[in-house]
Amino acid sequence: MSEQLSRREFLASAAVGVAAARARDIPFPMRPPQPLPPSRWAAKPVAVSSANGLRAVQKAFDMLLQGADTLDAVIEGVKIQELDPNDDSVGYGGLPNADGVVQLDASCMHGPSKRAGAVGALEGIKTPSEVAKLVLKYTNHIFLVGEGAKRFALQYGFKEEDLLTPHAREVWLHWRANLNPTDDYLDVPETQDMSVRPTGTINCDAVTPQGDISSVTTTSGLAFKIPGRVGDSPIIGAGQYTDNDVGAAGSTGRGESNIKVCGAFLTVEFMRRSMKPTDACLETLKRVVQLTEPRLLGPDGKPKFSLNFYAVNKRGEFGAASLYPGSYAAHDGKEAKLRDTAYLYERPAASR
Ligand code: GLY
């Protein structure tokens, strides 16, 4: 070891071999890993995600330290949820549309190359985030939907699979039975409140030690949606957005309310005007409330839905905000843990 090479630098360079080996596990990597010795870090590496992304931020952060590309890191992070049958808001195991068919949406942006990719209403493929990455990497387009998106995925070696798990089928059948008291499906005892439909999703945003930024959002969308509906997740500027000079942002929650304010783009624009990530997320939520139609507001004027924004900036600062108290996952260099979001309103006691 040369006298100039610190122990940390030596360990970082020794990690190159390990990282190169692991890179072979990443399908279609954006680039081979390039670990950076800590003395040359330009930014504080960080990974931020929605509350279901604790494993995602751990995975993404580990990959950032191994020198992985920023987009490869966030995609490998969210794939954990996409492949998990127990997360019924994302990928395999996601709740289906009104016809009982799982239709998935995803989008991503890669700061260093200024590229974007997305898929909407994709059926039969467990990991739409990866397909969005392939649209970004290998095509002149940004957004593929439906049958074309599936054919595209199959051409790259993805397997078509049944995404409806027994649990998701049971929840869907229960919803359908209780939908209309006059239809031919007999109501089943209402063991759960089906009036509030889940809108889970996962967003993950990361900054590498080089200061490169990426974002990805992937979802099975609003449960029992009208077939063909796409939400905010696959829409660049709504579900997620990255500007490598500024930062990245993403969203989970009621997609229709986010689409109208181009929330991820708006959050990045607020950060461009020097707002901290948390303040930028809160400001975007205020815009959402301004643009909410009366039918979606309670008697107290507060939204009857949930919506969350997550953000990181170029320096590795991060934050999140939601309409009502919530949590999000972040790895800040020390540990991956859940933190409280900033929020606009305490939920009124009457609506609990
Ligand atoms: N935010 C997810 C959706 O509305 O589909």
Residues whose N, C-alpha, C, O or C-beta is under 5 A from the ligand:
A	BS01	LIG	T199 G200 T201 T219 G221 L222 G231 D232 S233 T252 G253 R254 G255 E256
